[in-house]
Amino acid sequence: MRAITTFTALGALLPFALALGPASAQSRPDPMRAAATQAARPSLSDPMVALRAPTEQPADGVAASAEFGGLPDAPGAEETYYQCVACHSTEIIKQQRITDARWDDLWGWMVEQQGMVEPEPEIRAAILGYLKTHFSSER
Amino acid sequence: MTDQAANGHRGDDTGPGQSPPWAGRREFLRGTGLSAFGAMLGMAVPFGANMPAGLIPAALAQDTGLDLMTGKNGLIVLGDRPLNAETPAHLLDDDVTPYDRLFIRMNGLVPQSALDASAEGWTLTVDGEVENPLELTIDELKSRFENVTRRLVLECGGNGRAFFNPGASGNQWTTGAVGCPEWTGVRLADVLREAGVRDGAVYTAHYGNDVHLSGDPEKEVISRGVPIEKAMQDDGLIAWAMNGAPIPALHGFPLRLVIPGYPGSVSQKYLTRIRIRDQVHDGAKMTGYSYRLPAYPVAPGTEVPESDMVVMTEMPVKSLITFPQTGADVAAGQATEVRGHAWAGNGDVAAMHVSVDFGQTWQEARLEPPANRFAWQRWRAEVNLPVAGYYEVWARATDMNGVSQPSTTPGWNPRGYGNNMQHRIALIAA
C-alpha cells in the first residue's frame, strides 16, 4: 500500500519538480529532493527501478536515429557517431547521464589516455554540445 | 592481430579505383576517429552512409566477443563494444555461479588467443622488485606450486552505478556485475614468495594480452594492481580453471588473477605478466578518476580535483535477494522463503537481515558459513506477509566490523563506485 502511495505522490510531484528546473535545485543541498524526483518511471514489479537515476531526458522527445546507432536524431548526431564508433559502440554513450564537467573530463581522458584523435575545434564543439544536451544529468 | 584484422577486412573493400559510397563524408572524417582507424589499417574504411544502425567495421566487430553471448543465458547486455553484460538477481541463485550466468566486463577486445582457446607458448612473467624474476609456463605453474580450488566473489567496482544521481560515467550496472564461480589455480602469494619480493616492493602491476578498443596493439587496455600486502595474503589466485574447466574466452583464458575483496578490475584477465613495483602502480585505469574515490565525502555532482581522488581498495559489504524473482506472487498469511547471497570485501559476513515493511523492522536471516574466505554466503529467511497486497523485501548484510548496507546510495563519487545499497524486491501477496 505504501508503495502505491509513494507512486502517486511521485507522479504528482514530477511536473512540479521539472518546472522548477535544475537552477533552483542547486540552491541548497537537500537529499529529500532526490528521493522525490529520482525515478523517471517507477515500476511496481521492481522497486530497484524507482531508485535509479533518470534514464530519459524528460524534455527530450527526439527520435532515435537508425543511421547513427540509435543516437537521438538531432544536430551533432552524425559527428558524434563517426567520432565515437571508431573505438566503442553507441551503447555506452546512450547509458550516460552526467554533468557537463564530467563530459569535459571524459573527453580529455579519451584523448590523453585512450588515443582518441582530437577533431577540428568546430567538430569538437558540435560533439560535446550534442553529448551535453542529450546525455546530461543537468538538463 | 592487426594484420589479421586487416586481412579479414580486405575482402569487404570496395576495390581499387572505386569511389567509396561515403566519399562525400571524407571532408568530415578527416581527423576523426574513423579516419585514424583507416590510417592504422593502411586503407580507407568502406563505411556506407546507409550502414545499418550500430554496425561497426567487420575488422573490429570480430573480436568484441559478442558472438559468445550465445553461451550466456538471460544476461542484460549494456554494451556490445566493449562487451559488457550483467545478470538479473534472480538468475544468480546458484551457490557456484555457472558460466552462463556470470557477468561480462570487457575493457577492450577479446584476444585472438582466447577466441582460439590456444595457450600454446603462454608464459607468465614475474619481475620488477624481486630477487629471482620468473618466466613460467602454465605447466610449470601447475607443477611447481600447490594447486588450490576456491569459490571467490568477483564483482565490478562499478556495480550499482546506475543508482547514483546525478549519473556517473561508465556502464550503468544495476546489481548484476557480480558472481561467485569456483576457481582453480595457485596462490599468488606462493608465486611471489618464489620470486622473492624485495623490501622495497610497494605494489603489483598486472598485464594481459587483450586488445585495445582502437585496435592499436601498442595500447594498454587495462593494467591495475594491488598493494603488496594484499597480494601476499593467501586468498588471491593465479587461476587457469573456472568451475572445473579452462577459463572461458570472455573471462580471461588461459590465465587470470582472482584477487577477491577488491574491485574486479585488479583480477587481470589474459594474464601475461606481474611486475612488482616500488611505487603505487600507474598503469591504465589506475590514475585520474578510474577506480578512485574522493578522499572526503562530497555532495552529489561535485567536481573533485584529481589530486583528491584515492585508489579504491576493499569493496563494501553487500547482498542480493536471488529468490523469489522480484514481482513474484506469493500466498498471504503463510511463510514464504526468501534467499540470496551475502559477501564482503574485508572477508566474511557476520549477519544478514531482511525487512518486509520498508526497513521499519528487521528480522534476522539464517546465514550459512562460506565455503572458504571470500566466497559468498547463502542466507535464507521465512517471511510472512500478513494480508494481501504489495510488499517489498529489503536485504541488509553486516560485515565482521559491524558495518552494514545503507538503504540508499552511499557517498556519491564522480565515477559511481562502491554502491552497496540494500537490494529490494517486490512481492505481491494474494
Contacts between the chains, C-beta under 8 A, distances in Angstrom:
chain1	res1	chain2	res2	distance
A	1	B	389	5.8
A	1	B	390	6.6
A	2	B	358	6.0
A	2	B	390	7.9
A	3	B	390	5.3
A	3	B	392	6.5
A	3	B	426	7.6
A	4	B	390	6.4
A	29	B	299	5.3
A	34	B	165	5.5
A	34	B	300	7.0
A	35	B	408	7.6
A	38	B	165	5.5
A	44	B	327	7.7
A	44	B	390	7.0
A	44	B	426	6.6
A	45	B	326	6.2
A	45	B	327	3.3
A	45	B	426	5.7
A	46	B	326	4.6
A	46	B	327	6.3
A	46	B	425	7.4
A	46	B	426	6.2
A	47	B	326	7.3
A	47	B	392	5.0
A	47	B	424	4.2
A	47	B	425	6.9
A	47	B	426	5.4
A	48	B	163	7.7
A	48	B	174	6.3
A	48	B	175	6.8
A	48	B	326	7.4
A	48	B	423	7.1
A	48	B	424	5.9
A	48	B	425	8.0
A	51	B	163	5.2
A	51	B	408	7.5
A	51	B	409	7.9
A	51	B	421	7.3
A	51	B	424	7.7
A	52	B	162	5.1
A	52	B	163	5.7
A	52	B	174	7.2
A	53	B	162	6.6
A	53	B	163	6.7
A	53	B	164	6.2
A	53	B	165	3.9
A	53	B	166	6.8
A	53	B	167	4.7
A	54	B	165	7.5
A	55	B	172	7.8
A	65	B	53	7.6
A	66	B	52	7.5
A	66	B	53	4.5
A	67	B	49	7.6
A	67	B	50	7.4
A	67	B	51	7.5
A	67	B	53	6.8
A	68	B	53	7.4
A	69	B	53	5.4
A	69	B	54	4.7
A	70	B	53	5.6
A	70	B	54	6.6
A	78	B	28	7.7
A	79	B	28	7.1
A	79	B	32	7.9
A	82	B	25	7.4
A	82	B	28	7.0
A	82	B	29	6.3
A	82	B	32	5.5
A	82	B	33	7.2
A	82	B	34	5.3
A	82	B	47	8.0
A	83	B	32	5.0
A	83	B	33	5.2
A	83	B	34	7.8
A	84	B	33	6.9
A	85	B	33	7.5
A	85	B	34	7.3
A	85	B	56	5.8
A	86	B	32	7.1
A	86	B	33	2.7
A	86	B	34	4.8
A	86	B	36	6.4
A	86	B	37	4.9
A	86	B	214	6.9
A	87	B	33	6.3
A	87	B	81	8.0
A	87	B	213	4.2
A	87	B	214	5.2
A	88	B	79	7.2
A	88	B	81	5.2
A	88	B	82	6.3
A	88	B	213	5.6
A	89	B	54	6.1
A	89	B	56	6.5
A	89	B	79	6.1
A	89	B	80	5.0
A	89	B	81	4.1
A	90	B	54	6.5
A	91	B	54	7.8
A	91	B	77	7.7
A	91	B	78	6.7
A	91	B	79	3.8
A	91	B	80	5.7
A	91	B	81	7.6
A	92	B	78	7.8
A	92	B	79	4.7
A	92	B	82	7.8
A	92	B	171	6.8
A	95	B	78	6.5
A	95	B	79	7.3
A	95	B	171	6.5
A	95	B	172	4.4
A	96	B	167	6.5
A	96	B	169	5.7
A	96	B	172	8.0
A	97	B	166	7.0
A	97	B	167	3.6
A	98	B	166	6.7
A	98	B	167	5.0
A	98	B	168	6.7
A	98	B	169	4.9
A	99	B	166	5.8
A	99	B	301	5.8
A	99	B	303	7.6
A	101	B	303	4.8
A	102	B	168	7.7
A	102	B	169	5.5
A	102	B	414	6.5
A	105	B	289	7.0
A	105	B	414	7.9
A	106	B	169	5.6
A	109	B	288	6.2
A	109	B	289	7.7
A	113	B	284	7.0
A	113	B	288	7.2
A	114	B	212	7.8
A	114	B	213	7.5
A	114	B	214	7.1
A	114	B	219	7.7
A	115	B	212	7.4
A	115	B	214	5.3
A	115	B	216	5.9
A	115	B	219	5.7
A	116	B	33	6.1
A	116	B	214	7.9
A	117	B	31	6.1
A	117	B	32	6.4
A	117	B	33	5.6
A	117	B	35	7.6
A	117	B	36	4.3
A	118	B	31	7.7
A	119	B	31	5.2
A	119	B	32	5.1
A	120	B	31	5.9
A	123	B	28	7.5
A	123	B	31	7.6
A	123	B	32	7.0
A	137	B	165	7.2
A	137	B	166	3.4
A	137	B	167	4.8
A	137	B	301	7.2
A	138	B	166	7.4
